[in-house]
């Protein structure tokens, strides 16, 4: 090939070195262009994969599996057959998963936290339907529901009203809610379930997570998703779910 290049260069009155140099530059430019295209394609695939991972989680499917398994183990009647996760709460959980995914950048961790929320909610709901709680526990459950409602309204207010975010206030109520939940389930569920409660709050009550949602410009993507979560929370409050 180099001989042909030299012969061609001689006929055109150009030196072999000049032609070789030009060919080298042309090859380098083509290589650089190919690399840029490949990088762009890889980046595009990464974006598509991230979007897929954010949307392929369905709370309603997980809830059905959890409820079915728990009912088979602990209940013999059909009093608990009705689904405990409706479309409204399902949407909230789906969007909470997206919020967690953007925060952790890890599909497995985000699914773990959301699944744990679903498992605890389903099991408490089924214990209630199966009339497994004592009178004192029922009183505690009412307190948990009030606390949860206060947390939901606080999260909505902090998002909708500028300069009202109080991290310590949220952490205080979330910590109280965690303690109440652990005390309620400890006599009915395993230590593994208590550990699930601890795992959930080990994520959602951290300053890093809360600040990423509420501190302006800290995480614009989480802030945007939180707008949908707030809308879902409002729907759950209006429907009496929270």
Backbone as JSON, one array per atom type, in Angstrom:
{
  "sequence": "XXXXXXXXXXXXXXXXXXXXXXXXXXXXXXXXXXXXXXXXXXXXXXXXXXXXXXXXXXXXXXXXXXXXXXXXXXXXXXXXXXXXXXXXXXXXXXXXXXXXXXXXXXXXXXXXXXXXXXXXXXXXXXXXXXXXXXXXXXXXXXXXXXXXXXXXXXXXXXXXXXXXXXXXXXXXXXXXXXXXXXXXXXXXXXXXXXXXXXXXXXXXXXXXXXXXXXXXXXXXXXXXXXXXXXXXXXXXXXXXXX",
  "N": [[0.82, -1.2, 0.0], [1.94, 1.24, 0.77], [3.82, 1.53, -1.27], [2.18, 1.91, -3.52], [1.0, 4.31, -2.77], [3.25, 5.96, -2.83], [3.95, 5.82, -5.55], [1.66, 6.97, -6.68], [1.84, 9.48, -5.56], [4.18, 10.38, -6.75], [3.43, 10.57, -9.42], [1.61, 12.62, -9.24], [3.14, 14.67, -8.53], [3.62, 15.1, -5.9], [5.15, 14.6, -2.7], [5.95, 11.48, -1.09], [5.84, 11.56, 1.7], [4.1, 13.69, 2.17], [1.62, 12.77, 1.24], [1.25, 10.53, 2.86], [1.09, 11.76, 5.34], [-1.25, 13.25, 5.02], [-3.1, 11.18, 4.7], [-2.89, 10.0, 7.2], [-3.86, 12.01, 8.87], [-6.49, 12.12, 7.91], [-7.4, 9.57, 8.59], [-7.2, 9.73, 11.36], [-9.1, 11.71, 11.94], [-11.44, 10.41, 11.1], [-11.46, 8.29, 12.9], [-11.76, 9.66, 15.31], [-14.29, 10.76, 14.92], [-15.87, 8.45, 14.83], [-15.5, 7.53, 17.43], [-16.77, 9.58, 18.86], [-19.41, 9.22, 17.99], [-19.91, 6.66, 19.01], [-19.69, 7.14, 21.77], [-21.84, 8.89, 22.11], [-23.93, 7.18, 21.44], [-23.71, 5.26, 23.48], [-24.19, 6.86, 25.69], [-26.82, 7.57, 25.16], [-28.05, 5.06, 25.36], [-27.61, 4.55, 28.06], [-29.23, 6.54, 29.21], [-31.72, 5.64, 28.33], [-31.82, 3.17, 29.65], [-31.82, 4.01, 32.33], [-34.24, 5.38, 32.41], [-36.0, 3.28, 31.93], [-35.54, 1.67, 34.18], [-36.57, 3.34, 36.1], [-39.28, 3.29, 35.62], [-40.23, 0.69, 35.51], [-41.03, -0.48, 37.84], [-43.77, -1.61, 39.71], [-45.99, -0.9, 42.11], [-48.48, -2.01, 42.72], [-48.36, -4.63, 41.77], [-46.35, -5.77, 43.35], [-47.57, -5.46, 45.85], [-49.8, -7.15, 45.63], [-48.56, -9.66, 45.53], [-47.28, -9.75, 48.04], [-49.47, -9.54, 49.81], [-50.92, -11.84, 49.17], [-49.1, -13.91, 49.86], [-48.74, -13.43, 52.6], [-51.33, -13.74, 53.58], [-51.82, -16.43, 53.03], [-50.12, -17.63, 54.84], [-50.95, -16.82, 57.41], [-53.71, -16.48, 57.64], [-57.02, -17.88, 57.46], [-59.48, -17.24, 56.53], [-61.65, -15.26, 54.38], [-61.7, -12.62, 54.98], [-59.68, -10.87, 54.64], [-59.23, -10.65, 52.0], [-59.68, -8.64, 50.12], [-57.98, -6.19, 48.18], [-55.37, -4.25, 49.64], [-53.98, -2.19, 48.66], [-54.86, 0.4, 46.78], [-55.51, 2.11, 43.61], [-54.83, 4.79, 43.99], [-53.05, 4.91, 46.25], [-51.21, 3.19, 45.17], [-50.16, 4.64, 43.01], [-48.86, 6.63, 44.45], [-46.85, 5.14, 45.74], [-45.44, 4.17, 43.53], [-44.36, 6.54, 42.49], [-42.87, 7.36, 44.66], [-40.94, 5.4, 44.62], [-39.58, 6.19, 42.28], [-38.54, 8.61, 43.16], [-36.79, 7.72, 45.15], [-35.09, 6.24, 43.55], [-33.81, 8.15, 41.95], [-32.46, 9.45, 43.96], [-30.76, 7.47, 45.15], [-29.6, 6.34, 42.94], [-29.63, 3.7, 42.37], [-31.13, 0.82, 41.45], [-31.73, -1.6, 42.8], [-31.51, -0.95, 45.56], [-33.48, 1.03, 45.76], [-35.81, -0.35, 45.09], [-35.81, -2.16, 47.21], [-36.31, -0.52, 49.48], [-38.85, 0.54, 48.82], [-40.35, -1.81, 48.52], [-40.21, -2.73, 51.14], [-41.71, -0.8, 52.47], [-44.22, -1.34, 51.35], [-44.59, -3.99, 52.23], [-44.71, -3.71, 55.07], [-46.91, -1.99, 55.33], [-48.97, -3.54, 54.17], [-49.0, -5.81, 55.86], [-49.65, -4.73, 58.36], [-52.18, -3.72, 57.76], [-53.54, -6.1, 57.18], [-53.38, -7.46, 59.6], [-54.97, -5.8, 61.08], [-57.45, -6.07, 59.75], [-57.85, -8.72, 60.27], [-58.44, -8.62, 62.89], [-56.44, -8.77, 64.88], [-55.17, -7.15, 66.67], [-54.75, -5.91, 70.02], [-56.79, -4.03, 72.38], [-55.28, -1.88, 73.33], [-53.29, -1.79, 71.37], [-54.78, -1.12, 69.16], [-55.44, 1.48, 69.82], [-52.9, 2.58, 69.68], [-52.47, 2.24, 66.97], [-54.27, 4.07, 65.88], [-52.99, 6.4, 66.7], [-50.68, 6.21, 65.2], [-51.75, 6.52, 62.63], [-52.67, 9.17, 62.82], [-50.24, 10.48, 63.19], [-48.94, 9.84, 60.81], [-50.57, 11.17, 59.0], [-50.1, 13.8, 59.78], [-47.4, 14.02, 59.1], [-47.59, 13.71, 56.31], [-49.13, 16.01, 55.57], [-47.35, 17.96, 56.39], [-45.13, 17.52, 54.72], [-46.27, 18.18, 52.28], [-46.9, 20.91, 52.7], [-44.35, 22.04, 53.13], [-43.3, 21.73, 50.61], [-44.97, 23.24, 48.95], [-45.04, 25.82, 50.0], [-42.75, 28.35, 50.02], [-39.61, 28.65, 51.74], [-40.34, 27.46, 54.15], [-39.42, 25.04, 54.95], [-38.38, 22.82, 57.41], [-36.05, 20.92, 58.55], [-35.4, 19.51, 60.95], [-37.87, 19.37, 62.21], [-39.33, 17.63, 60.55], [-37.75, 15.29, 60.74], [-38.06, 14.74, 63.45], [-40.82, 14.03, 63.66], [-40.85, 11.83, 61.91], [-39.12, 10.1, 63.23], [-40.58, 9.59, 65.57], [-42.74, 8.3, 64.39], [-41.5, 6.02, 63.37], [-40.74, 4.71, 65.79], [-43.27, 4.2, 66.94], [-44.37, 2.44, 65.02], [-42.61, 0.24, 65.15], [-43.05, -0.6, 67.78], [-45.72, -1.38, 67.55], [-45.74, -3.59, 65.76], [-44.01, -5.42, 66.85], [-44.96, -7.47, 68.53], [-46.3, -9.12, 66.82], [-45.09, -9.59, 64.35], [-42.0, -10.72, 62.8], [-38.51, -10.23, 63.83], [-37.26, -9.54, 61.55], [-39.12, -8.05, 60.14], [-39.27, -5.83, 61.81], [-36.73, -4.91, 61.34], [-37.06, -4.12, 58.7], [-38.63, -1.84, 58.96], [-36.78, -0.19, 60.2], [-34.91, 0.0, 58.15], [-36.33, 1.42, 56.19], [-36.79, 3.97, 57.39], [-34.2, 4.6, 57.83], [-33.42, 5.6, 55.46], [-35.35, 7.57, 54.51], [-35.51, 9.52, 56.51], [-33.14, 10.79, 56.63], [-30.89, 13.61, 56.63], [-29.67, 14.11, 54.15], [-31.4, 12.99, 52.21], [-33.83, 14.4, 52.67], [-33.01, 17.08, 52.35], [-32.29, 17.02, 49.69], [-34.72, 16.94, 48.47], [-36.04, 19.26, 49.36], [-34.33, 21.53, 49.6], [-33.72, 24.31, 47.63], [-32.63, 23.96, 44.29], [-30.79, 21.98, 44.9], [-31.24, 19.33, 44.06], [-32.62, 19.08, 41.23], [-34.04, 17.21, 39.73], [-35.11, 15.41, 41.61], [-36.69, 17.22, 42.94], [-38.59, 17.82, 41.02], [-39.92, 15.35, 40.71], [-40.92, 15.14, 43.26], [-43.0, 16.93, 43.18], [-45.0, 15.46, 41.91], [-45.31, 13.44, 43.79], [-46.32, 14.93, 45.93], [-48.79, 15.69, 44.86], [-49.95, 13.15, 44.74], [-50.02, 12.57, 47.48], [-51.86, 14.47, 48.35], [-54.15, 13.49, 47.05], [-54.43, 11.04, 48.39], [-54.96, 11.94, 50.98], [-57.39, 13.28, 50.59], [-58.94, 11.12, 49.86], [-59.08, 9.76, 52.18], [-57.22, 7.86, 52.75], [-54.87, 8.36, 54.0]],
  "CA": [[0.0, 0.0, 0.0], [2.82, 2.41, 0.82], [4.42, 1.66, -2.6], [1.16, 2.5, -4.38], [0.87, 5.7, -2.36], [4.43, 6.68, -3.31], [3.83, 5.94, -7.0], [0.6, 7.93, -6.94], [2.35, 10.79, -5.19], [5.16, 10.77, -7.74], [2.74, 10.98, -10.63], [0.92, 13.88, -9.04], [4.12, 15.69, -8.19], [3.65, 15.26, -4.46], [6.07, 13.68, -2.03], [5.32, 10.36, -0.36], [5.6, 11.99, 3.08], [2.92, 14.56, 2.19], [0.42, 11.94, 1.08], [1.12, 9.72, 4.07], [0.65, 12.66, 6.41], [-2.66, 13.56, 4.79], [-3.89, 9.98, 4.99], [-2.88, 9.81, 8.66], [-4.78, 12.99, 9.44], [-7.85, 11.72, 7.55], [-7.72, 8.4, 9.41], [-7.38, 10.19, 12.74], [-10.39, 12.41, 12.02], [-12.5, 9.4, 11.02], [-11.46, 7.55, 14.17], [-12.32, 10.56, 16.33], [-15.72, 10.86, 14.66], [-16.47, 7.17, 15.24], [-15.51, 7.51, 18.89], [-17.82, 10.51, 19.31], [-20.7, 8.58, 17.72], [-20.07, 5.56, 19.96], [-19.94, 7.73, 23.09], [-23.2, 9.4, 22.09], [-24.84, 6.03, 21.46], [-23.65, 4.66, 24.81], [-24.88, 7.78, 26.59], [-28.25, 7.44, 24.88], [-28.5, 3.78, 25.93], [-27.65, 4.71, 29.51], [-30.43, 7.31, 29.53], [-32.89, 4.76, 28.13], [-31.82, 2.18, 30.72], [-32.22, 4.68, 33.56], [-35.68, 5.67, 32.32], [-36.69, 2.01, 32.07], [-35.43, 1.25, 35.58], [-37.42, 4.21, 36.91], [-40.7, 3.1, 35.33], [-40.66, -0.72, 35.43], [-41.49, -0.93, 39.15], [-45.21, -1.42, 39.89], [-46.33, -1.18, 43.5], [-49.68, -2.86, 42.81], [-47.94, -6.02, 41.54], [-45.65, -6.18, 44.57], [-48.56, -5.52, 46.94], [-50.61, -8.37, 45.43], [-47.72, -10.8, 45.9], [-47.07, -9.71, 49.49], [-50.74, -9.81, 50.47], [-51.26, -13.25, 48.93], [-48.2, -14.76, 50.64], [-49.0, -13.23, 54.03], [-52.65, -14.32, 53.86], [-51.69, -17.89, 53.01], [-49.38, -18.07, 56.03], [-51.51, -16.44, 58.71], [-55.17, -16.35, 57.69], [-57.76, -18.97, 56.82], [-60.77, -16.75, 56.03], [-61.57, -14.32, 53.25], [-61.91, -11.26, 55.5], [-58.56, -10.02, 54.24], [-58.99, -10.91, 50.58], [-59.72, -7.4, 49.34], [-56.67, -5.55, 48.06], [-55.11, -3.16, 50.57], [-53.32, -1.12, 47.91], [-55.7, 0.82, 45.66], [-54.79, 2.83, 42.56], [-54.3, 6.05, 44.52], [-51.84, 4.63, 47.03], [-50.26, 2.56, 44.24], [-49.47, 5.72, 42.29], [-47.95, 7.27, 45.41], [-45.7, 4.27, 45.94], [-44.67, 4.16, 42.28], [-43.6, 7.79, 42.39], [-41.89, 7.34, 45.74], [-39.83, 4.58, 44.09], [-38.81, 7.03, 41.35], [-37.81, 9.57, 43.99], [-35.69, 6.98, 45.77], [-34.15, 5.83, 42.5], [-33.0, 9.32, 41.58], [-31.61, 9.76, 45.11], [-29.75, 6.44, 45.37], [-29.03, 5.92, 41.65], [-29.47, 2.26, 42.48], [-32.43, 0.19, 41.29], [-31.92, -2.61, 43.83], [-31.76, -0.28, 46.85], [-34.76, 1.74, 45.68], [-36.85, -1.37, 45.16], [-35.8, -2.71, 48.56], [-37.0, 0.41, 50.39], [-40.27, 0.62, 48.46], [-40.95, -3.1, 48.86], [-40.34, -2.8, 52.6], [-42.87, 0.04, 52.8], [-45.42, -2.1, 50.96], [-44.73, -5.17, 53.11], [-45.15, -3.29, 56.4], [-48.28, -1.45, 55.21], [-49.87, -4.67, 53.91], [-49.09, -6.68, 57.03], [-50.41, -4.02, 59.4], [-53.56, -3.69, 57.28], [-54.13, -7.43, 57.29], [-53.54, -7.74, 61.03], [-56.13, -5.02, 61.5], [-58.65, -6.72, 59.21], [-58.03, -10.01, 60.94], [-58.74, -8.33, 64.3], [-55.34, -9.36, 65.66], [-54.62, -6.17, 67.61], [-55.43, -5.72, 71.29], [-57.41, -2.71, 72.51], [-54.19, -0.9, 73.44], [-52.63, -1.71, 70.07], [-55.68, -0.38, 68.28], [-55.24, 2.89, 70.18], [-51.59, 2.95, 69.11], [-52.63, 2.32, 65.53], [-54.91, 5.36, 65.62], [-51.95, 7.41, 66.87], [-49.81, 6.09, 64.01], [-52.47, 7.12, 61.5], [-52.64, 10.62, 63.01], [-48.86, 10.91, 62.98], [-48.68, 9.72, 59.38], [-51.31, 12.25, 58.35], [-49.37, 15.04, 60.08], [-46.18, 13.99, 58.26], [-48.0, 13.94, 54.91], [-49.51, 17.42, 55.41], [-46.12, 18.74, 56.56], [-44.34, 17.37, 53.49], [-46.98, 18.96, 51.26], [-46.75, 22.33, 53.02], [-42.96, 22.44, 52.9], [-43.05, 21.78, 49.16], [-45.8, 24.26, 48.3], [-44.79, 27.16, 50.56], [-41.32, 28.63, 50.05], [-38.92, 29.07, 52.98], [-40.96, 26.87, 55.36], [-38.8, 23.73, 55.22], [-37.72, 22.66, 58.71], [-35.57, 19.54, 58.52], [-35.48, 18.91, 62.28], [-39.28, 19.1, 62.49], [-39.7, 16.41, 59.81], [-37.02, 14.17, 61.32], [-38.69, 14.47, 64.75], [-42.07, 13.28, 63.45], [-40.53, 10.55, 61.29], [-38.54, 9.27, 64.28], [-41.71, 9.16, 66.4], [-43.52, 7.34, 63.61], [-40.71, 4.78, 63.35], [-40.86, 4.07, 67.11], [-44.65, 3.7, 67.08], [-44.54, 1.28, 64.14], [-41.85, -0.89, 65.71], [-43.76, -1.07, 68.98], [-46.97, -2.01, 67.14], [-45.57, -4.87, 65.06], [-43.05, -6.3, 67.51], [-45.65, -8.63, 69.12], [-47.03, -9.87, 65.8], [-44.23, -9.92, 63.22], [-40.64, -11.14, 63.16], [-37.47, -9.2, 63.92], [-36.96, -9.14, 60.17], [-40.06, -6.98, 59.81], [-38.8, -4.66, 62.56], [-35.56, -4.44, 60.59], [-37.55, -3.44, 57.5], [-39.04, -0.5, 59.39], [-35.54, 0.56, 60.44], [-34.3, 0.27, 56.85], [-37.11, 2.47, 55.53], [-36.53, 5.28, 58.0], [-32.78, 4.86, 57.67], [-33.28, 6.34, 54.19], [-36.23, 8.73, 54.3], [-35.39, 10.58, 57.52], [-31.78, 11.33, 56.62], [-30.78, 14.99, 56.15], [-29.32, 14.11, 52.72], [-32.6, 12.73, 51.41], [-34.79, 15.5, 52.85], [-32.46, 18.29, 51.74], [-32.31, 16.85, 48.23], [-36.09, 17.21, 48.04], [-36.57, 20.57, 49.75], [-33.4, 22.65, 49.43], [-33.79, 24.76, 46.23], [-31.53, 23.73, 43.34], [-29.88, 20.91, 45.34], [-31.46, 18.21, 43.16], [-33.79, 19.52, 40.46], [-34.81, 16.04, 39.27], [-35.9, 14.96, 42.76], [-37.68, 18.27, 43.21], [-39.67, 17.67, 40.03], [-40.69, 14.15, 41.05], [-41.62, 15.41, 44.51], [-44.26, 17.59, 42.82], [-45.97, 14.39, 41.65], [-45.55, 12.79, 45.08], [-47.2, 15.84, 46.68], [-50.11, 15.53, 44.27], [-50.45, 11.85, 45.19], [-50.33, 12.69, 48.91], [-53.14, 15.19, 48.44], [-55.22, 12.56, 46.66], [-54.6, 10.06, 49.47], [-55.6, 12.64, 52.09], [-58.78, 13.53, 50.22], [-59.65, 9.83, 49.82], [-59.1, 9.18, 53.52], [-56.25, 6.76, 52.84], [-53.91, 8.83, 55.01]],
  "C": [[0.85, 1.25, 0.0], [3.5, 2.64, -0.52], [3.44, 2.34, -3.54], [0.98, 3.97, -4.06], [2.03, 6.53, -2.89], [4.36, 6.88, -4.82], [2.79, 6.99, -7.36], [1.09, 9.33, -6.64], [3.34, 11.29, -6.21], [4.49, 11.27, -9.0], [2.06, 12.32, -10.45], [1.84, 14.99, -8.63], [4.18, 15.96, -6.7], [4.6, 14.25, -3.85], [5.28, 12.6, -1.31], [4.96, 10.78, 1.06], [4.34, 12.84, 3.18], [1.64, 13.75, 2.12], [0.18, 11.11, 2.33], [0.6, 10.54, 5.23], [-0.83, 12.98, 6.27], [-3.54, 12.37, 5.13], [-3.98, 9.74, 6.5], [-3.86, 10.75, 9.34], [-6.23, 12.61, 9.17], [-8.31, 10.54, 8.4], [-8.01, 8.82, 10.86], [-8.72, 10.88, 12.92], [-11.56, 11.43, 11.98], [-12.63, 8.62, 12.33], [-12.1, 8.37, 15.27], [-13.84, 10.68, 16.19], [-16.45, 9.59, 15.11], [-16.57, 7.08, 16.76], [-16.6, 8.39, 19.45], [-19.21, 9.91, 19.13], [-20.96, 7.47, 18.73], [-20.38, 6.07, 21.37], [-21.37, 8.23, 23.18], [-24.22, 8.28, 22.17], [-24.9, 5.39, 22.84], [-24.39, 5.53, 25.81], [-26.39, 7.69, 26.42], [-28.82, 6.16, 25.46], [-28.59, 3.86, 27.44], [-28.89, 5.47, 29.95], [-31.68, 6.46, 29.41], [-32.98, 3.73, 29.26], [-32.29, 2.79, 32.04], [-33.72, 4.95, 33.57], [-36.49, 4.39, 32.51], [-36.69, 1.55, 33.52], [-36.32, 2.08, 36.49], [-38.9, 3.9, 36.75], [-41.16, 1.65, 35.37], [-41.08, -1.29, 36.79], [-42.97, -0.62, 39.31], [-45.61, -1.86, 41.3], [-47.5, -2.14, 43.62], [-49.34, -4.33, 42.63], [-47.26, -6.57, 42.79], [-46.63, -6.38, 45.71], [-49.4, -6.8, 46.84], [-49.83, -9.6, 45.88], [-47.56, -10.89, 47.42], [-48.35, -10.11, 50.22], [-51.13, -11.28, 50.34], [-50.41, -14.17, 49.81], [-48.49, -14.66, 52.14], [-50.33, -13.86, 54.44], [-52.58, -15.84, 53.93], [-51.03, -18.43, 54.28], [-50.16, -17.89, 57.32], [-53.03, -16.42, 58.8], [-55.85, -17.49, 56.94], [-59.11, -18.51, 56.27], [-60.55, -15.73, 54.92], [-61.78, -12.87, 53.68], [-60.83, -10.3, 55.04], [-58.28, -10.12, 52.74], [-58.93, -9.64, 49.73], [-58.36, -6.72, 49.33], [-56.54, -4.35, 49.0], [-54.42, -1.99, 49.89], [-54.19, -0.76, 46.72], [-54.87, 1.63, 44.66], [-54.14, 4.11, 43.08], [-53.02, 5.84, 45.31], [-50.77, 3.95, 46.17], [-49.47, 3.6, 43.47], [-48.46, 6.42, 43.2], [-46.68, 6.44, 45.59], [-44.82, 4.19, 44.7], [-43.8, 5.4, 42.16], [-42.58, 7.94, 43.51], [-40.68, 6.5, 45.32], [-38.96, 5.42, 43.15], [-37.96, 8.04, 42.11], [-36.59, 8.92, 44.63], [-34.63, 6.58, 44.75], [-33.23, 6.98, 42.1], [-32.02, 9.65, 42.71], [-30.46, 8.76, 45.23], [-28.97, 6.09, 44.1], [-28.79, 4.41, 41.64], [-30.85, 1.6, 42.48], [-32.72, -0.8, 42.43], [-32.26, -1.98, 45.17], [-33.12, 0.41, 46.88], [-35.94, 0.77, 45.76], [-36.95, -1.96, 46.57], [-36.58, -1.82, 49.52], [-38.49, 0.45, 50.1], [-40.99, -0.69, 48.79], [-41.15, -3.23, 50.37], [-41.52, -1.96, 53.08], [-44.17, -0.72, 52.52], [-45.65, -3.27, 51.91], [-45.26, -4.78, 54.49], [-46.59, -2.79, 56.35], [-49.29, -2.58, 55.03], [-50.08, -5.51, 55.16], [-49.87, -6.02, 58.16], [-51.89, -3.99, 59.02], [-54.26, -5.03, 57.44], [-54.31, -7.86, 58.74], [-54.76, -7.0, 61.58], [-57.42, -5.67, 61.02], [-58.93, -8.05, 59.88], [-58.29, -9.87, 62.43], [-57.71, -8.97, 65.23], [-54.78, -8.41, 66.71], [-55.45, -6.11, 68.9], [-56.03, -4.31, 71.34], [-56.33, -1.61, 72.57], [-53.49, -0.71, 72.11], [-53.49, -0.95, 69.06], [-55.58, 1.12, 68.55], [-53.92, 3.41, 69.6], [-51.67, 3.09, 67.59], [-53.29, 3.63, 65.12], [-53.89, 6.49, 65.72], [-50.99, 7.4, 65.69], [-50.45, 6.75, 62.8], [-52.49, 8.65, 61.6], [-51.26, 11.19, 62.72], [-48.52, 10.9, 61.48], [-49.37, 10.83, 58.59], [-50.61, 13.6, 58.56], [-48.1, 15.14, 59.22], [-46.53, 14.32, 56.81], [-48.34, 15.41, 54.67], [-48.29, 18.34, 55.53], [-45.28, 18.7, 55.29], [-44.96, 18.18, 52.35], [-46.74, 20.45, 51.47], [-45.34, 22.82, 52.73], [-42.63, 22.54, 51.42], [-43.76, 22.97, 48.52], [-45.51, 25.68, 48.77], [-43.29, 27.38, 50.71], [-40.84, 29.03, 51.45], [-39.59, 28.55, 54.25], [-40.3, 25.56, 55.77], [-38.02, 23.75, 56.53], [-37.31, 21.2, 58.83], [-35.76, 18.84, 59.87], [-36.92, 18.54, 62.65], [-39.72, 17.8, 61.81], [-39.04, 15.19, 60.44], [-37.64, 13.76, 62.66], [-39.95, 13.61, 64.57], [-41.81, 11.92, 62.82], [-39.93, 9.59, 62.32], [-39.63, 8.74, 65.22], [-42.54, 8.09, 65.69], [-42.8, 5.99, 63.55], [-40.86, 4.02, 64.66], [-42.25, 3.46, 67.31], [-44.88, 2.45, 66.24], [-43.83, 0.05, 64.69], [-42.53, -1.47, 66.94], [-45.04, -1.83, 68.61], [-46.75, -3.41, 66.59], [-44.71, -5.87, 65.82], [-43.7, -7.55, 68.11], [-46.31, -9.53, 68.09], [-46.14, -10.35, 64.65], [-42.81, -10.25, 63.7], [-39.69, -9.95, 63.29], [-37.08, -8.69, 62.54], [-37.86, -8.0, 59.74], [-39.69, -5.69, 60.55], [-37.59, -4.05, 61.85], [-35.96, -3.71, 59.31], [-37.98, -2.01, 57.82], [-37.79, 0.37, 59.57], [-34.86, 0.92, 59.11], [-35.01, 1.41, 56.14], [-36.73, 3.85, 56.06], [-35.05, 5.64, 57.97], [-32.46, 5.59, 56.38], [-34.05, 7.65, 54.21], [-36.09, 9.83, 55.34], [-33.97, 11.15, 57.59], [-31.77, 12.77, 56.1], [-30.49, 15.05, 54.65], [-30.54, 13.94, 51.84], [-33.56, 13.92, 51.48], [-34.29, 16.78, 52.2], [-32.5, 18.22, 50.22], [-33.69, 17.16, 47.66], [-36.46, 18.69, 48.23], [-35.62, 21.76, 49.59], [-33.38, 23.05, 47.95], [-32.48, 24.5, 45.47], [-30.53, 22.66, 43.79], [-30.0, 19.7, 44.43], [-32.76, 18.48, 42.39], [-34.66, 18.35, 40.01], [-35.68, 15.49, 40.4], [-37.01, 15.95, 43.08], [-38.87, 18.14, 42.27], [-40.55, 16.47, 40.37], [-41.49, 14.37, 42.33], [-42.93, 16.14, 44.24], [-45.36, 16.57, 42.56], [-46.32, 13.66, 42.94], [-46.51, 13.62, 45.93], [-48.63, 15.74, 46.17], [-50.75, 14.22, 44.7], [-50.83, 11.88, 46.67], [-51.66, 13.41, 49.12], [-54.32, 14.29, 48.1], [-55.49, 11.53, 47.75], [-55.28, 10.68, 50.69], [-57.08, 12.86, 51.82], [-59.59, 12.22, 50.22], [-59.73, 9.14, 51.18], [-58.16, 8.03, 53.69], [-55.2, 7.1, 53.89], [-54.65, 9.62, 56.09]]
}
